[in-house]
Amino acid sequence: MSFTLTPEQEMVQKMVREFSENEIKPLAAEVDEKAEYPAELLKKLSELGLFGMLAPAKYDGAETDYVSFVVSIEELAKACASTAVKVSIHNVLACYPISKYGTEDQKEKYLRDLAVGKKIGGMGATETVSGSNFNEILTTVKKENDAFILNGRKDYVVNCLDAEVFIVSGKDSDGKISVFIVDRDMEGVIIGKKKGLMGLRAAGTASLTLDSVKVPKENLLGEEGKGEKILTDSWEKMKLAISAVAVGIAQAAFEESVNYANQRVQFGQVIGKFQAIQEKIADMAIKIEAARCLLYNLAKEIEKKRGVEKELNILKVFSSTIAVETAKASIRVYGGYGYIKDNPLERFTRDAWGTRIIATPITKLKALIAENILGYRK
Ligand SMILES: Cc1cc2nc3c(=O)[nH]c(=O)nc-3n(C[C@H](O)[C@H](O)[C@H](O)COP(=O)(O)OP(=O)(O)OC[C@H]3O[C@@H](n4cnc5c(N)ncnc54)[C@H](O)[C@@H]3O)c2cc1C
């Protein structure tokens, strides 16, 4: 299996690569350390059209294909995984569900601003009791005249600190899940404190409390009681995006290792001449090549709207696993210099671990893959 980018996709790759190298990479360590995202950088990402990649041109989106999307996310992640996660969540968990399930009015009111990055979006699906299982949410929905009253608390909401638009799930008294578009400035919306995460620290992750938030009926996304489908569909796109983040982190660690192996001299020769180091470099290259090939091919399949549930789960497990393995192997290539906090390898390792968890942790994904193979999934 191989993959060749089209000239247009190569152009997108070049543009995002140059931008990431020049504008994002120099700030990545500081952004991670402070766990704060600079407003100036958000503005530049918007100007480049990265916040509306999957949104239709009709609503001012860039309407790029999925391969260009994952190529862009990979390039961003190579420079700064927090940036790549911010952009991913905005595209797949905010723009995408509104594009696919929103009414014309919702698209005019919300998608247009989201697509140009005038507003940032996030999604609150996870709660303290419900992580891998969307159905266990405690957030309640009560119908009241022309509105829905939402009460609950969402956790781990990426972009929470910057977002003005949230896609939020809630459960009615019949146990049915609906999804709503919630504005940050609606009464009763409470943004929590920045979450002290181990990695992906600058993605603006916090909790979102809904204290009797009155959401107008016009803000119901899709059909009432049919929210699970919207969440599952968006989450599938998230698996693709997070896999691109993982491949980007792995590539960054790999490039650092190759450079170092060609510079560091021991026993009168560069360490790249030692077979043990060569084996590590080769293993990294093999894993990244395989993950990228799977990623691009699945991005193309998603474009064709083919059912690829099992393959996406395989991709997410594989790419996040090789990201952690590559980051760890690169520390070994560096020896003592890999054990320094200022070395980016430390950040790559922490960030890589996050890709194992977001968009469903890998243990659960492996269970889904096996159930699929064994014929237990409908
Ligand atoms: C950095 C970061 C950003 C995030 N961003 C968002 C966001 O923007 N919006 C949002 O809604 N959520 C977000 N999340 C939440 C994320 O999606 C959840 O953490 C994830 O779904 C797992 O839920 P959990 O942490 O509660 O783990 P749990 O579901 O409690 O799982 C704990 C462990 O049990 C395993 N497990 C659970 N069920 C099964 C099963 N059936 N079979 C086998 N193993 C199982 C899991 O694999 C895991 O290892 C984010 C999380 C992180 C870390």
The ligand as an SDF file (V2000), in Angstrom:
LIG
                    3D

 53 58  0  0  0  0  0  0  0  0999 V2000
   -6.0300   15.8780   26.2420 C   0  0  0  0  0  0  0  0  0  0  0  0
   -7.4580   15.4660   26.2030 C   0  0  0  0  0  0  0  0  0  0  0  0
   -8.3670   16.2080   25.4540 C   0  0  0  0  0  0  0  0  0  0  0  0
   -9.7200   15.8360   25.4190 C   0  0  0  0  0  0  0  0  0  0  0  0
  -10.6160   16.5920   24.7080 N   0  0  0  0  0  0  0  0  0  0  0  0
  -11.9450   16.3470   24.7950 C   0  0  0  0  0  0  0  0  0  0  0  0
  -12.9120   17.2400   24.2120 C   0  0  0  0  0  0  0  0  0  0  0  0
  -12.5710   18.2590   23.5890 O   0  0  0  0  0  0  0  0  0  0  0  0
  -14.2250   16.9670   24.3650 N   0  0  0  0  0  0  0  0  0  0  0  0
  -14.6490   15.8720   25.0500 C   0  0  0  0  0  0  0  0  0  0  0  0
  -15.8560   15.6680   25.1530 O   0  0  0  0  0  0  0  0  0  0  0  0
  -13.7660   14.9950   25.6080 N   0  0  0  0  0  0  0  0  0  0  0  0
  -12.4360   15.2230   25.5190 C   0  0  0  0  0  0  0  0  0  0  0  0
  -11.5210   14.3870   26.1170 N   0  0  0  0  0  0  0  0  0  0  0  0
  -12.0000   13.2490   26.8750 C   0  0  0  0  0  0  0  0  0  0  0  0
  -11.6420   11.9560   26.2310 C   0  0  0  0  0  0  0  0  0  0  0  0
  -12.3630   11.7680   25.0650 O   0  0  0  0  0  0  0  0  0  0  0  0
  -11.8750   10.8800   27.2810 C   0  0  0  0  0  0  0  0  0  0  0  0
  -10.8350   11.0290   28.2310 O   0  0  0  0  0  0  0  0  0  0  0  0
  -11.8740    9.5310   26.6830 C   0  0  0  0  0  0  0  0  0  0  0  0
  -13.0250    9.3500   25.9300 O   0  0  0  0  0  0  0  0  0  0  0  0
  -11.7760    8.4380   27.7440 C   0  0  0  0  0  0  0  0  0  0  0  0
  -12.6290    8.6440   28.7790 O   0  0  0  0  0  0  0  0  0  0  0  0
  -12.1220    8.4940   30.2740 P   0  0  0  0  0  0  0  0  0  0  0  0
  -10.9200    9.3380   30.4130 O   0  0  0  0  0  0  0  0  0  0  0  0
  -13.2650    8.7690   31.1710 O   0  0  0  0  0  0  0  0  0  0  0  0
  -11.6800    6.9910   30.4070 O   0  0  0  0  0  0  0  0  0  0  0  0
  -12.6070    5.7350   30.7110 P   0  0  0  0  0  0  0  0  0  0  0  0
  -13.6840    5.6160   29.6930 O   0  0  0  0  0  0  0  0  0  0  0  0
  -13.0060    5.7570   32.1430 O   0  0  0  0  0  0  0  0  0  0  0  0
  -11.5670    4.5810   30.4820 O   0  0  0  0  0  0  0  0  0  0  0  0
  -10.5640    4.2130   31.4510 C   0  0  0  0  0  0  0  0  0  0  0  0
   -9.8040    3.0140   30.9160 C   0  0  0  0  0  0  0  0  0  0  0  0
  -10.7120    1.9210   30.7260 O   0  0  0  0  0  0  0  0  0  0  0  0
  -10.6690    1.4700   29.3810 C   0  0  0  0  0  0  0  0  0  0  0  0
  -12.0150    1.0600   28.9460 N   0  0  0  0  0  0  0  0  0  0  0  0
  -13.1810    1.7500   29.1160 C   0  0  0  0  0  0  0  0  0  0  0  0
  -14.1980    1.0710   28.5740 N   0  0  0  0  0  0  0  0  0  0  0  0
  -13.6790   -0.0680   28.0450 C   0  0  0  0  0  0  0  0  0  0  0  0
  -14.2190   -1.1800   27.3450 C   0  0  0  0  0  0  0  0  0  0  0  0
  -15.5160   -1.2630   27.0770 N   0  0  0  0  0  0  0  0  0  0  0  0
  -13.3790   -2.1530   26.9490 N   0  0  0  0  0  0  0  0  0  0  0  0
  -12.0430   -2.0880   27.2130 C   0  0  0  0  0  0  0  0  0  0  0  0
  -11.4700   -1.0660   27.8650 N   0  0  0  0  0  0  0  0  0  0  0  0
  -12.2700   -0.0660   28.2830 C   0  0  0  0  0  0  0  0  0  0  0  0
  -10.1490    2.6310   28.5760 C   0  0  0  0  0  0  0  0  0  0  0  0
   -9.5060    2.1850   27.3840 O   0  0  0  0  0  0  0  0  0  0  0  0
   -9.1730    3.2810   29.5540 C   0  0  0  0  0  0  0  0  0  0  0  0
   -7.9320    2.6500   29.4720 O   0  0  0  0  0  0  0  0  0  0  0  0
  -10.1610   14.6960   26.1500 C   0  0  0  0  0  0  0  0  0  0  0  0
   -9.2250   13.9460   26.8780 C   0  0  0  0  0  0  0  0  0  0  0  0
   -7.8950   14.3220   26.9090 C   0  0  0  0  0  0  0  0  0  0  0  0
   -6.9290   13.5060   27.7120 C   0  0  0  0  0  0  0  0  0  0  0  0
  1  2  1  0
  2  3  1  0
  2 52  2  0
  3  4  2  0
  4  5  1  0
  4 50  1  0
  5  6  2  0
  6  7  1  0
  6 13  1  0
  7  8  2  0
  7  9  1  0
  9 10  1  0
 10 11  2  0
 10 12  1  0
 12 13  2  0
 13 14  1  0
 14 15  1  0
 14 50  1  0
 15 16  1  0
 16 17  1  0
 16 18  1  0
 18 19  1  0
 18 20  1  0
 20 21  1  0
 20 22  1  0
 22 23  1  0
 23 24  1  0
 24 25  2  0
 24 26  1  0
 24 27  1  0
 27 28  1  0
 28 29  2  0
 28 30  1  0
 28 31  1  0
 31 32  1  0
 32 33  1  0
 33 34  1  0
 33 48  1  0
 34 35  1  0
 35 36  1  0
 35 46  1  0
 36 37  1  0
 36 45  1  0
 37 38  2  0
 38 39  1  0
 39 40  1  0
 39 45  2  0
 40 41  1  0
 40 42  2  0
 42 43  1  0
 43 44  2  0
 44 45  1  0
 46 47  1  0
 46 48  1  0
 48 49  1  0
 50 51  2  0
 51 52  1  0
 52 53  1  0
M  END
$$$$
